[in-house]
Amino acid sequence: MEQLVDAAHFAAQSHWFQRRKNAPEMGPEGKAKGTPYVNHPLAVAQIISQIGKVDDVVVLCAAMLHDTIEDTDVTEADLRARFGDTITEVVLEVSDDKSLPKQRRKELQIEHAAHASLAAQLVKLGDKINNLTDLVDCPPPNWPVERRRNYFDWAKKVIDQVRGANALLEAEFDRIYAQRP
């Protein structure tokens, strides 16, 4: 339990100034202001726990930390020192290499998903469920319908590679996917 709370706190600190791309409100100068980024990793962990009925601390910690290496200044060494090798390895499995072009990163997610550990597949399921839910409930204002459709279709290609990991999460993904714009 301590490690889970520590992961939530670490994620909150790591994503402190970040915002999601969704825009439920307007900030200063009429600029769209998304929700706090930390809502996303917390929601991913909640989805895996409550919908997927997963209580594995490694999976839930990795869910909360899944974007720290990819989207913040946190390093692999930082995670290893604080959370150990097992959690860090799961985070690395679901992290994109930001030095690659976006299209290549998306292709690699599809290619790597089937060979990922079960823990990484569960994090991937929770992540895509939350991202699609946000696109349905509160899409970024600068994402036209076609871009949202393309994201839905790409997410399905990723999730189709992890079928069999967790029937409850897969059913939730399918439920959200059915709301494709």
Order of alpha helices (4+ residues) and beta strands (2+ residues): alpha-beta-beta-alpha-alpha-alpha-alpha-alpha-alpha-alpha-alpha
